Amino acid sequence: MSTLSVEMLAAAPAEPITSAGHAQLGIAVLVGIAVIVLLITRFKLHAFLSLTIGSLVLGAVAGAPLDKVITGFTTGLGATVAGVGVLIALGAILGKLLADSGGADQIVDTILAKAGRRSMPWAMVLIASVIGLPLFFEVGIVLLIPVVLLVAKRGNYSLMRIGIPALAGLSVMHGLVPPHPGPLVAIDAIGANLGVTLALGVLVAVPTAIIAGPLFSRVAARWVDITPPEKLIPQRPSEDLERRPGFAATVATVLLPVVLMLAKALVDIVVDDPKDHVQRVTDVIGSPMIALLAAVLVGMFTLGRAAGFGRDRLAGTVEKSLVPIAGILLIVGAGGGFKQTLIDVGVGQMILDFSEDWSVSALLLAWLIAVGIRLATGSATVATISAAGLVAPLAADMSTTHSALLVLAVGAGSLFFSHVNDAGFWLVKEYFGMDIGQTIKTWSVMETIISVVGIGFVMLLSLVL
């Protein structure tokens, strides 16, 4: 069991705080989620406040004492932030170092210099996948869009042929591969093993990104043929720097936490002896916090110092990286509180009963729940948090690999059909200079392909693992 989930499981009561029947609990869930959706979409209320209010409404409709609902919510919020807050912060610092030092630009320029015309879409999905590992989705878009627009203009490429692979690489990493906030919170809620989830996530992400990226881009380019908008080509971060970090050092720094976490997972499988010295060492260095902390410390030298940053510049970079994630931490924390409220009122047991009565695959059920919340709220993170909370009890009797696949099923569902209630939809629309119809034909369809192909590979893996 993942150590990330210990606090969450300890916080869950042995018995529900309400004796409501399935019908009342079902109504409570629908009303709670409807309140969250309405507040986010109609009244444009911040997701943190919406999740907080929705949790209270859920508890009230379920007939639970409000003082216990409040206690459960705050306990879930604190446990979630304690479990993943530090990891999100460390990931943000690493991403900021990568961007400000010019390391991201170095990766882009090196790969593009070696890519021919036919291989350019494949180069773009590779670039986006590597850069997307430590970066939040929105930051990745801001970094990569200038490159997409420049490559399309200078090489006379279709913007969709270059842009869709880049977006696919970023989106797949965002939904399926930790240390992104969504997968981390799902791992925490479900109690999955992070190393195994990371390994299986990469296994699912690679073919999914290829199908939704370079392959689908051929179709998207025929559907939507637009030229890169001149006014939207901004300055790249490294243009103001005298020097940049080397390609090998940058890639090694980005992949360091992934390698450490995968090494821990591999040793755990091969050795499986808690007293073994090798396993004890890998348990420490492969823990998410130590792995990301090591990458940040290494990155200060391989990225920051290599770009000529002094102590003050490094300190400023770290400080600036933490400001934008305040909202993300609050949303993730409130999502943890909502998840705890679901457990406390007995919704988890209700989901278990339904899955047994209907003989529905737990993986498919998790995907469908995440799809529904994604379509309603437009937020992949909210969809992941809420769906993971609902299906967490299903993982109780699952093997380590199937718990990891449950996380991936939720992540795949959270990416389904981005449309007008998703901030990412408008970001892509404006950067690419498309109208709403064109954005739906390209971006929205691409997201749907990622979601459907992702759950397809998850279901296939469940048959063989």
C-alpha positions as CSV (number, residue, x, y, z in Angstrom):
1,M,0.0,0.0,0.0
2,S,1.2,3.5,-0.8
3,T,2.4,5.4,2.2
4,L,0.6,8.4,0.6
5,S,-2.7,6.9,1.6
6,V,-2.0,6.1,5.3
7,E,-3.4,9.4,6.6
8,M,-6.5,9.2,4.4
9,L,-7.3,5.6,5.5
10,A,-6.7,6.5,9.1
11,A,-9.1,9.4,8.8
12,A,-11.9,7.3,7.4
13,P,-14.4,6.1,10.1
14,A,-15.1,2.5,10.5
15,E,-18.9,3.2,10.2
16,P,-20.8,5.8,8.2
17,I,-22.0,8.8,10.2
18,T,-25.4,8.4,8.7
19,S,-27.8,5.5,8.3
20,A,-29.4,6.8,5.2
21,G,-30.5,4.3,2.6
22,H,-29.1,4.0,-0.9
23,A,-31.8,6.2,-2.4
24,Q,-31.1,9.0,-0.1
25,L,-27.4,8.7,-0.5
26,G,-27.7,8.6,-4.3
27,I,-29.8,11.8,-4.1
28,A,-27.2,13.4,-1.8
29,V,-24.4,12.6,-4.2
30,L,-26.3,14.0,-7.2
31,V,-27.3,17.2,-5.3
32,G,-23.8,17.7,-3.9
33,I,-22.2,17.3,-7.4
34,A,-24.9,19.4,-9.0
35,V,-24.2,22.2,-6.5
36,I,-20.4,22.0,-7.3
37,V,-21.1,22.1,-11.0
38,L,-23.6,24.9,-10.8
39,L,-21.3,27.1,-8.6
40,I,-18.3,26.5,-10.9
41,T,-20.1,26.9,-14.3
42,R,-23.0,29.2,-13.7
43,F,-21.8,31.4,-10.9
44,K,-18.0,31.2,-11.7
45,L,-17.2,30.5,-8.1
46,H,-13.6,29.2,-7.4
47,A,-13.4,25.4,-7.3
48,F,-12.1,25.5,-3.7
49,L,-15.2,27.3,-2.4
50,S,-17.5,25.2,-4.7
51,L,-16.1,21.9,-3.4
52,T,-16.4,23.1,0.2
53,I,-20.0,24.2,-0.1
54,G,-20.8,21.0,-2.1
55,S,-19.4,18.8,0.7
56,L,-21.6,20.6,3.3
57,V,-24.6,20.2,1.1
58,L,-23.8,16.5,0.4
59,G,-23.6,15.8,4.2
60,A,-26.8,17.8,4.9
61,V,-28.9,16.0,2.3
62,A,-27.5,12.6,3.4
63,G,-28.8,13.4,6.9
64,A,-25.4,13.5,8.6
65,P,-24.7,15.8,11.6
66,L,-23.2,18.9,10.2
67,D,-20.5,19.1,13.0
68,K,-19.3,15.7,12.0
69,V,-19.4,16.7,8.3
70,I,-17.3,19.7,9.0
71,T,-14.8,17.6,11.0
72,G,-14.6,15.0,8.3
73,F,-14.1,17.6,5.6
74,T,-11.3,19.4,7.4
75,T,-9.7,16.1,8.3
76,G,-9.7,15.0,4.6
77,L,-8.5,18.4,3.5
78,G,-5.5,18.3,5.9
79,A,-4.6,14.7,5.1
80,T,-4.7,15.3,1.4
81,V,-2.5,18.5,1.6
82,A,-0.1,16.6,3.9
83,G,0.1,13.7,1.4
84,V,0.5,15.5,-1.8
85,G,1.0,19.2,-1.1
86,V,4.8,19.0,-0.7
87,L,5.0,17.0,-3.9
88,I,3.0,19.5,-5.9
89,A,5.3,22.3,-4.5
90,L,8.5,20.4,-5.4
91,G,7.1,19.7,-8.9
92,A,6.3,23.4,-9.4
93,I,9.8,24.4,-8.3
94,L,11.4,21.9,-10.8
95,G,9.1,23.1,-13.6
96,K,10.0,26.7,-12.9
97,L,13.7,25.9,-12.9
98,L,13.3,24.1,-16.2
99,A,11.5,27.0,-17.8
100,D,13.5,29.9,-16.5
101,S,16.9,28.4,-17.1
102,G,16.2,27.7,-20.7
103,G,16.4,24.0,-20.1
104,A,13.0,23.4,-21.8
105,D,14.1,25.4,-24.8
106,Q,17.4,23.4,-24.9
107,I,15.4,20.1,-25.1
108,V,13.1,21.6,-27.8
109,D,15.9,23.0,-30.0
110,T,18.1,19.9,-29.7
111,I,15.4,17.5,-30.7
112,L,14.1,19.8,-33.5
113,A,17.6,20.1,-34.9
114,K,17.8,16.4,-35.4
115,A,14.2,15.9,-36.7
116,G,13.4,15.7,-40.4
117,R,10.2,16.9,-42.0
118,R,8.4,13.6,-41.9
119,S,9.4,13.0,-38.2
120,M,8.5,16.4,-37.0
121,P,5.1,15.5,-35.5
122,W,6.8,12.6,-33.7
123,A,9.5,15.0,-32.4
124,M,6.8,17.3,-31.1
125,V,5.0,14.6,-29.1
126,L,8.4,13.5,-27.7
127,I,9.3,17.0,-26.6
128,A,5.9,17.6,-25.0
129,S,6.0,14.3,-23.1
130,V,9.5,14.9,-21.7
131,I,8.8,18.5,-20.8
132,G,5.4,17.7,-19.5
133,L,6.6,15.3,-16.8
134,P,7.4,18.0,-14.2
135,L,5.2,20.9,-15.6
136,F,1.6,21.7,-15.0
137,F,-0.5,21.5,-18.2
138,E,-1.1,25.3,-18.5
139,V,2.7,26.0,-18.0
140,G,3.6,23.4,-20.6
141,I,1.2,25.0,-23.1
142,V,2.7,28.5,-22.5
143,L,6.2,27.1,-23.0
144,L,5.4,24.9,-26.1
145,I,3.0,27.1,-28.1
146,P,5.7,29.5,-29.2
147,V,7.7,26.6,-30.5
148,V,4.7,25.1,-32.2
149,L,3.9,28.4,-34.0
150,L,7.5,29.0,-35.0
151,V,8.1,25.5,-36.3
152,A,4.8,25.6,-38.3
153,K,5.7,29.0,-39.8
154,R,9.3,28.4,-40.7
155,G,8.8,24.8,-41.9
156,N,5.5,25.6,-43.7
157,Y,3.8,22.9,-41.8
158,S,0.1,22.6,-41.0
159,L,-0.4,24.1,-37.6
160,M,-2.6,21.1,-36.6
161,R,0.1,18.6,-37.8
162,I,2.6,20.1,-35.3
163,G,0.3,21.4,-32.6
164,I,-1.9,18.3,-31.9
165,P,1.1,16.0,-31.1
166,A,2.4,18.6,-28.7
167,L,-0.9,19.0,-27.0
168,A,-1.4,15.3,-26.9
169,G,1.9,14.7,-25.2
170,L,1.2,17.3,-22.5
171,S,-2.4,16.1,-21.9
172,V,-1.5,12.5,-21.6
173,M,1.2,13.2,-19.0
174,H,-1.2,15.5,-17.1
175,G,-3.9,12.9,-16.8
176,L,-2.0,9.6,-16.5
177,V,1.5,10.1,-15.1
178,P,2.5,11.3,-11.6
179,P,3.9,13.6,-10.3
180,H,1.0,15.7,-11.7
181,P,-1.5,16.7,-9.1
182,G,-4.5,14.7,-10.5
183,P,-2.7,11.3,-10.6
184,L,-1.1,12.0,-7.2
185,V,-4.4,12.7,-5.5
186,A,-6.0,9.6,-7.1
187,I,-3.1,7.5,-5.9
188,D,-3.5,9.0,-2.4
189,A,-7.3,8.4,-2.3
190,I,-7.2,4.9,-3.7
191,G,-4.2,3.7,-1.9
192,A,-2.3,2.7,-5.0
193,N,1.5,2.1,-5.2
194,L,3.0,5.2,-6.8
195,G,5.9,3.3,-8.5
196,V,3.6,0.7,-10.0
197,T,1.2,3.4,-11.1
198,L,4.0,5.4,-12.7
199,A,5.3,2.4,-14.6
200,L,1.8,1.4,-15.8
201,G,1.0,5.0,-16.5
202,V,4.0,5.4,-18.8
203,L,3.1,2.0,-20.5
204,V,-0.5,3.3,-21.2
205,A,0.7,6.9,-22.0
206,V,3.1,6.1,-24.8
207,P,0.7,4.4,-27.3
208,T,-2.1,6.7,-26.3
209,A,0.0,9.8,-27.1
210,I,1.0,8.3,-30.4
211,I,-2.5,7.6,-31.5
212,A,-4.0,10.9,-30.3
213,G,-0.9,12.9,-31.4
214,P,1.0,12.2,-34.6
215,L,-1.7,9.8,-36.0
216,F,-4.8,11.9,-35.3
217,S,-3.0,15.1,-36.4
218,R,-3.1,13.8,-40.0
219,V,-6.9,13.8,-39.7
220,A,-7.1,17.1,-37.8
221,A,-5.0,18.8,-40.4
222,R,-7.5,17.9,-43.1
223,W,-10.4,19.0,-40.9
224,V,-8.9,22.4,-39.9
225,D,-6.3,24.1,-42.0
226,I,-5.1,27.4,-40.4
227,T,-1.9,29.4,-40.5
228,P,0.0,30.3,-37.4
229,P,-1.2,33.7,-36.0
230,E,1.7,36.2,-36.2
231,K,0.7,38.3,-33.2
232,L,0.7,35.3,-30.9
233,I,4.3,34.3,-31.2
234,P,5.8,35.5,-27.9
235,Q,9.3,35.7,-26.7
236,R,10.9,32.5,-25.5
237,P,12.3,32.6,-21.9
238,S,15.9,31.7,-22.9
239,E,16.2,34.6,-25.4
240,D,17.3,36.9,-22.5
241,L,19.9,34.4,-21.2
242,E,23.6,34.4,-22.1
243,R,23.8,30.6,-21.8
244,R,21.6,27.6,-21.3
245,P,22.0,24.2,-19.6
246,G,23.2,21.2,-21.6
247,F,20.7,18.9,-23.2
248,A,21.9,15.7,-21.5
249,A,22.0,17.4,-18.0
250,T,18.6,18.8,-18.5
251,V,17.0,15.5,-19.6
252,A,18.7,13.7,-16.8
253,T,17.4,16.2,-14.2
254,V,13.8,15.9,-15.5
255,L,13.9,12.1,-15.5
256,L,15.7,11.7,-12.2
257,P,12.6,11.5,-10.0
258,V,11.0,9.1,-12.4
259,V,14.0,6.8,-12.4
260,L,14.2,6.9,-8.6
261,M,10.5,6.0,-8.1
262,L,10.6,3.3,-10.7
263,A,13.8,1.8,-9.1
264,K,12.0,1.6,-5.8
265,A,9.0,-0.2,-7.4
266,L,11.3,-2.6,-9.2
267,V,13.3,-3.5,-6.1
268,D,10.1,-3.9,-4.1
269,I,8.9,-6.5,-6.6
270,V,12.2,-8.3,-6.9
271,V,13.5,-8.3,-3.3
272,D,10.3,-8.1,-1.2
273,D,12.2,-8.2,2.1
274,P,11.8,-5.1,4.4
275,K,15.0,-6.0,6.2
276,D,17.1,-6.0,3.0
277,H,19.5,-3.0,2.9
278,V,19.1,-2.4,-0.8
279,Q,15.3,-2.3,-0.4
280,R,15.5,0.0,2.6
281,V,17.8,2.4,0.7
282,T,15.5,2.4,-2.4
283,D,12.4,2.9,-0.2
284,V,14.0,6.1,1.0
285,I,15.4,7.6,-2.2
286,G,12.5,6.3,-4.3
287,S,9.8,7.9,-2.1
288,P,8.1,10.6,-4.0
289,M,9.2,13.5,-1.7
290,I,12.9,12.5,-1.7
291,A,12.9,11.8,-5.4
292,L,11.4,15.2,-6.3
293,L,13.5,16.9,-3.6
294,A,16.7,15.4,-5.1
295,A,15.7,16.5,-8.6
296,V,15.1,20.1,-7.3
297,L,18.5,20.2,-5.5
298,V,20.3,18.7,-8.6
299,G,18.3,21.1,-10.8
300,M,19.6,24.1,-9.0
301,F,23.1,23.2,-10.2
302,T,22.4,21.5,-13.6
303,L,19.8,24.0,-14.6
304,G,20.0,27.2,-12.5
305,R,23.8,27.5,-12.1
306,A,24.3,26.3,-15.7
307,A,22.2,29.2,-16.9
308,G,24.3,31.6,-14.8
309,F,21.8,32.1,-11.9
310,G,23.2,33.4,-8.7
311,R,21.8,32.7,-5.3
312,D,19.4,35.6,-5.4
313,R,18.1,34.6,-8.8
314,L,17.6,30.9,-7.7
315,A,15.8,32.1,-4.5
316,G,13.6,34.3,-6.7
317,T,12.8,31.4,-9.1
318,V,11.8,29.2,-6.2
319,E,9.6,31.9,-4.6
320,K,7.9,32.7,-7.9
321,S,7.2,29.0,-8.6
322,L,5.2,28.6,-5.3
323,V,2.8,31.6,-5.8
324,P,0.7,30.1,-8.7
325,I,0.1,26.8,-7.0
326,A,-1.7,28.2,-4.0
327,G,-5.0,27.8,-5.8
328,I,-4.2,24.3,-7.0
329,L,-3.3,23.2,-3.4
330,L,-6.6,24.6,-2.1
331,I,-8.6,22.8,-4.8
332,V,-6.7,19.6,-4.2
333,G,-7.3,20.0,-0.5
334,A,-11.0,20.7,-0.8
335,G,-11.2,17.7,-3.1
336,G,-9.8,15.6,-0.4
337,G,-12.3,17.0,2.0
338,F,-15.1,16.2,-0.5
339,K,-13.8,12.7,-0.9
340,Q,-13.7,12.2,2.9
341,T,-17.3,13.4,3.2
342,L,-18.3,10.8,0.6
343,I,-16.7,8.1,2.6
344,D,-18.1,9.4,5.9
345,V,-21.7,9.3,4.9
346,G,-21.4,5.9,3.4
347,V,-21.3,6.6,-0.3
348,G,-18.3,4.3,-0.8
349,Q,-20.2,1.3,0.5
350,M,-23.1,2.3,-1.8
351,I,-20.8,2.2,-4.8
352,L,-19.5,-1.1,-3.7
353,D,-23.0,-2.6,-3.5
354,F,-24.0,-1.2,-6.9
355,S,-20.9,-2.5,-8.6
356,E,-21.6,-6.0,-7.2
357,D,-25.3,-5.9,-8.1
358,W,-24.7,-4.6,-11.6
359,S,-21.6,-6.7,-12.3
360,V,-19.9,-3.6,-13.7
361,S,-16.1,-3.6,-14.1
362,A,-14.7,-1.4,-11.4
363,L,-12.3,0.1,-14.0
364,L,-15.1,1.0,-16.4
365,L,-17.2,2.3,-13.6
366,A,-14.4,4.6,-12.4
367,W,-13.9,5.9,-15.9
368,L,-17.6,6.6,-16.4
369,I,-17.9,8.5,-13.2
370,A,-14.8,10.6,-14.1
371,V,-16.2,11.3,-17.5
372,G,-19.5,12.5,-16.1
373,I,-17.8,14.9,-13.7
374,R,-15.4,16.1,-16.3
375,L,-18.2,16.9,-18.8
376,A,-20.1,18.7,-16.0
377,T,-17.4,20.8,-14.4
378,G,-14.8,21.1,-17.2
379,S,-12.0,20.4,-14.7
380,A,-9.8,17.4,-15.1
381,T,-8.5,17.9,-11.5
382,V,-12.0,18.1,-10.0
383,A,-13.1,15.1,-12.0
384,T,-10.1,13.1,-10.8
385,I,-10.5,14.0,-7.1
386,S,-14.2,13.4,-7.0
387,A,-14.2,10.2,-9.0
388,A,-11.2,8.8,-7.0
389,G,-13.2,9.5,-3.8
390,L,-16.2,7.7,-5.1
391,V,-14.5,4.6,-6.3
392,A,-11.8,4.3,-3.6
393,P,-13.6,1.5,-1.7
394,L,-13.5,-0.6,-4.8
395,A,-9.7,-0.9,-4.4
396,A,-9.9,-2.6,-1.0
397,D,-9.6,-6.2,-2.3
398,M,-7.7,-5.3,-5.5
399,S,-4.1,-6.4,-6.2
400,T,-1.4,-3.7,-6.4
401,T,-1.5,-3.6,-10.2
402,H,-5.3,-3.4,-10.4
403,S,-5.3,-0.5,-7.8
404,A,-2.8,1.3,-10.1
405,L,-5.1,0.6,-13.1
406,L,-8.0,2.0,-11.2
407,V,-6.1,5.3,-10.8
408,L,-5.3,5.3,-14.5
409,A,-9.0,4.6,-15.4
410,V,-10.0,7.7,-13.3
411,G,-7.2,9.7,-15.0
412,A,-8.3,8.7,-18.5
413,G,-12.0,9.6,-17.7
414,S,-10.9,13.0,-16.4
415,L,-9.7,14.0,-19.9
416,F,-12.8,13.2,-21.8
417,F,-14.1,15.8,-24.3
418,S,-12.9,19.2,-23.1
419,H,-15.4,21.8,-24.2
420,V,-16.5,25.4,-23.4
421,N,-16.5,25.0,-19.6
422,D,-12.8,24.0,-19.5
423,A,-10.1,26.7,-19.3
424,G,-7.8,24.6,-21.4
425,F,-10.3,24.8,-24.2
426,W,-10.1,28.6,-24.4
427,L,-6.3,28.6,-23.9
428,V,-5.8,26.4,-27.0
429,K,-8.5,28.2,-29.0
430,E,-6.9,31.6,-28.5
431,Y,-3.3,30.5,-28.9
432,F,-4.0,28.7,-32.2
433,G,-6.4,31.5,-33.4
434,M,-9.3,29.0,-34.0
435,D,-13.0,29.5,-33.7
436,I,-15.1,27.3,-31.3
437,G,-16.1,24.8,-34.0
438,Q,-12.5,24.3,-35.1
439,T,-11.4,23.9,-31.5
440,I,-14.0,21.2,-30.9
441,K,-13.0,19.4,-34.1
442,T,-9.3,19.3,-33.0
443,W,-8.7,19.8,-29.3
444,S,-11.9,18.4,-28.0
445,V,-11.8,15.3,-30.3
446,M,-8.1,14.8,-29.4
447,E,-9.0,14.8,-25.6
448,T,-11.7,12.3,-26.3
449,I,-9.4,10.0,-28.2
450,I,-6.9,10.1,-25.3
451,S,-9.6,9.2,-22.8
452,V,-11.1,6.4,-24.9
453,V,-7.8,4.9,-26.0
454,G,-6.5,5.3,-22.4
455,I,-9.3,3.3,-20.9
456,G,-9.0,0.7,-23.7
457,F,-5.3,0.1,-22.8
458,V,-6.1,0.0,-19.1
459,M,-8.8,-2.7,-19.7
460,L,-6.4,-4.7,-21.8
461,L,-3.7,-4.5,-19.1
462,S,-6.3,-5.7,-16.6
463,L,-6.7,-8.9,-18.6
464,V,-3.0,-9.8,-18.5
465,L,-1.8,-8.5,-15.2
